[in-house]
Amino acid sequence: MLNLKPASLSFLLLCLLVISAAQRSPWKTLSGDPPLAVARGGFSGIFPDSSMNAYTLALITGLPDMVLWCDVQLTSDGAGICFPELTLNNGSDIGALFNESSNTYLVNGVSRTGWFSLDFTLDALVNVSLTQGVFSRSNLFDSSLFQIVTVEEVARQLKPPSLWLNVQHDAFFSQHNLSMRSFVISASRSVIVNYISSPEVNFLRSIVTRFKPSPTKLIFRFLGQSDIEPSTNQTYGSLLKNLTFIKTFASGIIVPKTYIWPTDKDLYLLPHTSVVLDAHKEGLEIFASDFANDIPFAYDYNYDPVAEYLNFIDNGNFSVDGVLSDFPITPSEAIDCFSHMDKNNSGPAIPLVISHEGASGEYPGCTDLAYKQAISDGADVLDCPVQMSKDGVPFCLGSINLIDRTTAAQSFSNLVVNVPELNTEGIFSFNVNWSDIQTLKPVISNPDLGAFLYRNPRNKNAGSFVALSDFLALANNATSISGVLIRIENASYLAEKQGLGVVDAVVDALSKAGYNNQTNKKVMIQSSNSAVLIKLKEDKNNYEFVYEVEEDIRDALNSTILDITKFANSLVINKNSVFTKNIGFLTGATDVVSKLQAFKLPVYVQLFRNEFYSQAWDFFSDAYVELNSFVAGAGIDGVITDFPGTANKYRRNPCLSLGKDTPSYMTPVGPGSLLTVSETQPPAVAPSPVLDVSDVTEPPFPSVAAKPDSDTGATAPPPQQPSGQAKVVAGIFLSNIAIILATVLLI
């Protein structure tokens, strides 16, 4: 039998208690506690990195135990400042103030030129303004005087729950007779420093004995796996294999996120590595870095940054102990609101989640796969924008112009025509038989192609086109779907000019599918043409008629709304009709939603997308912040989205039911609040119009004319050229060249 001393026995019992607590915790972190959100340079995704505003915003919008990260640089007089880079030129206006004070130094054997902090005293930097160092982010705050701040100023003025000092270049400063060791030891005597990290082994080893009695944790930072660590002359990849050695001078490690979840050359996830489990086995905490909402990350996440964080903290196998982010609001909500959600919890009924061409963010819109994914994602209502083929088959497709959603440009270039009534040129569904349309490939939509944001390239041509009858059968068999939304556009043109009765075809398909004789599935008919809805309502169909307001509006007259109530039960409006916007920033809110709801008209808003490029800066490149601001803030009744899974996950998160205890990261943003911080205001823009009665009044719906004898029913195809190639019609069609080229690239 072991003869343990009382002290040893107490220690053993303590260890057993810690292990027991960790086993009971839902978190697979080293301690069993929730992971930490670490704000890199504060909220550096919005404000200039390491500015007081960036640090303040991180504290306001983040978890109560938010960690502020400061990259420490030293001035010539030994002051420690927070700045993200060794050189000050990218991230401040120092070059304009001291245009002849740049220098060239060797940094880890590599020559670098710029403005270095060690060439200036702290007093000399007092007039230097911090700027946004990432050029794809807004520079609106660059004109504001955000001064360089010291470590002590951040600690004393903000009193953060935790402060993390990162010392990236100790060896460089030592070469110039400046001691990072002396600075961090001195700073820790006057302010509380919770974490000190460095990618240099010698620096951490030089301070480990000084910090052993303190609560300050030393963290070894891994750089690229092939990069050389200057102290040991080993690659970081080789050091990763010797965590026992790291444990001798550090209590944790921080690694780029690709160390944990690597990606292939096409930016898809590979299987996770064992690095988290290896670190925890060694008794090391592990933090993951390089998280930002506004950069492309693995396509597996479908531009959902919360989904990415959850893959690191709530994947069932392991959890990192913290994440380093430029947008700390997102890991805050991921940790507190979206982790360990009961997947069987259907969540509240508000907002109604209406798909836009199915899950068109993941698959080509209106394909069988897009609809099946939308069902799996928890959509309430499946939508079908109905088009008509030449032989009168109604089918689902997001555009009457086949060029927009299919490979028709490569197969039917001889069918390019100009249709003045549709104000465009293209290859139109009403000129192609359904059997021929089925020979085409679908093409995934890339609405932010100009920003080089592509949707799921592996699925770019996946799926099959769906006839309206098949769509209705699919929705009817899906028990989780509460209804269908049928979108009807261009109905008057099709009736008058093409002899195609899309309205009659829709009613007939609904009847044959049994939707008129059951109450399990709601039928919603949407159109921007009031005459279509009036015609359907006259037939006394038991549908919900949804009027779409295509243009952005700032208000609607009471008389207009009363007129709408005569033919519609609800409305679809654009996001810009809820929140006004200028140069990407919210400027205010309208009363459109509340005004329509006062007339008992539910309001559905379009179009929600996960891509950060589609969102106002005020939403922090976070689809959940945007959804919350429209749902909890503006009170909309439903969302129309390319990513129904994101909307469904939003409404299921338990933070929405906390009432007065709702955390800041699940509180709607204040429209216009970000703009108040900038000293430079954007130029005024003309206000959106007020919706008038004349805007919703349409000519009576026409009867369906006899089908025209012409093969096209529109401008005839151009004559064949001697080369045998069809001549591309000049004019408006030139604007479709980019679409055609994009389609070719996606095949």
RARAFEN-V372500 format. One record per backbone hydrogen bond with DSSP energy under -1.0 kcal/mol. NH is the residue of the N-H (numbers start at 0). CO is the residue of the C=O. Records with the same first field share a line. If there is no record, write none. Layout:
NH: CO + CO
This chain:
8: 4
9: 5
10: 6
11: 7
12: 8
13: 9
14: 10
15: 11
16: 12
17: 13
18: 14
19: 15
20: 16
21: 17
22: 18
23: 19
24: 20
35: 320
37: 322
38: 66
39: 324
40: 68
41: 38
42: 53
43: 41
44: 325
45: 42
46: 42
49: 40
50: 47
54: 50
55: 51
56: 52
57: 53
58: 54
59: 55
60: 56
61: 57
65: 62
66: 36
67: 161
68: 38
69: 163
71: 165
72: 80
74: 78
75: 119
77: 74
80: 72
81: 148
82: 70
87: 114
90: 88
92: 128
96: 92
97: 93
100: 97
102: 113
104: 111
106: 109
109: 106
111: 104
113: 102
118: 115
119: 116
125: 122
127: 124
129: 145
130: 90
136: 133
141: 138
143: 140
145: 143
150: 79
153: 149
154: 150
155: 151
156: 152
157: 153
158: 154
163: 67
164: 194
165: 69
166: 196
172: 168
173: 169
174: 170
176: 173
177: 172
182: 178
183: 179
184: 180
185: 181
186: 182
187: 183
190: 186
193: 162
194: 162
195: 216
196: 164
197: 218
203: 199
204: 200
205: 201
207: 203
210: 206
216: 193
218: 195
219: 251
220: 197
221: 253
226: 223
228: 233
232: 228
235: 226
236: 224
238: 234
239: 235
240: 237
241: 238
245: 241
246: 242
247: 244
248: 245
249: 245
250: 217
251: 217
252: 284
253: 219
254: 286
256: 288
258: 255
259: 256
260: 256
263: 267
266: 263
269: 261
272: 259
277: 273
278: 274
279: 275
280: 276
281: 277
282: 279
283: 278
284: 250
286: 252
287: 321
288: 254
290: 323
298: 266
300: 297
301: 298
303: 300
307: 303
308: 304
309: 305
310: 306
311: 308
312: 308
313: 309
318: 27
319: 311
320: 285
322: 35
323: 287
324: 37
325: 290
329: 326
331: 327
332: 328
333: 329
334: 330
335: 331
336: 332
337: 332
344: 341
351: 636
353: 638
354: 380
355: 357 + 640
358: 369
359: 357
360: 641
361: 358
362: 358
365: 356
366: 363
367: 463
370: 366
371: 367
372: 368
373: 369
374: 370
375: 371
376: 372
377: 374
378: 373
379: 352
380: 352
381: 482
383: 484
385: 486
386: 394
388: 392
389: 431
391: 388
394: 386
395: 465
396: 384
401: 426
403: 400
405: 401
406: 440
409: 406
410: 406
411: 407
414: 411
415: 412
416: 425
418: 423
421: 418
422: 419
423: 418
425: 416
428: 399
430: 427
431: 428
436: 432
437: 433
438: 435
439: 436
442: 404
443: 459
448: 445
450: 447
451: 448
452: 447
458: 455
459: 456
461: 458
467: 393
470: 466
471: 467
472: 468
473: 469
474: 470
475: 471
476: 472
480: 477
481: 379
482: 379
483: 521
484: 381
485: 523
486: 383
487: 525
493: 489
494: 490
495: 491
496: 492
499: 493
501: 499
504: 500
505: 501
506: 502
507: 503
508: 504
509: 505
510: 506
511: 507
512: 508
513: 510
514: 509
521: 481
523: 483
524: 543
525: 485
526: 545
531: 528
532: 528
533: 529
534: 530
535: 531
536: 532
537: 533
539: 536
540: 535
542: 540
543: 522
545: 524
546: 569
547: 526
548: 571
553: 688
556: 690
560: 556
561: 557
562: 558
563: 559
564: 560
565: 562
566: 563
567: 563
568: 544
569: 544
570: 601
571: 546
572: 603
574: 605
576: 573
577: 574
578: 574
579: 587
581: 584
584: 581
586: 579
589: 577
594: 590
595: 591
596: 592
597: 593
598: 595
599: 596
600: 595
603: 570
604: 637
605: 572
607: 639
613: 610
614: 611
616: 583
618: 615
619: 616
621: 618
625: 621
626: 622
627: 623
628: 624
629: 625
630: 626
631: 627
632: 627
633: 628
635: 629
636: 602
637: 602
638: 351
639: 604
640: 353
641: 607
646: 642
647: 643
648: 644
649: 645
650: 646
652: 649
655: 652
656: 653
657: 654
660: 657
661: 658
665: 662
666: 663
672: 669
676: 673
690: 554
694: 691
695: 692
704: 494
714: 417
720: 724
723: 720
733: 730
734: 731
735: 732
736: 733
739: 735
740: 736
741: 737
742: 738
743: 739
744: 740
745: 741
746: 743
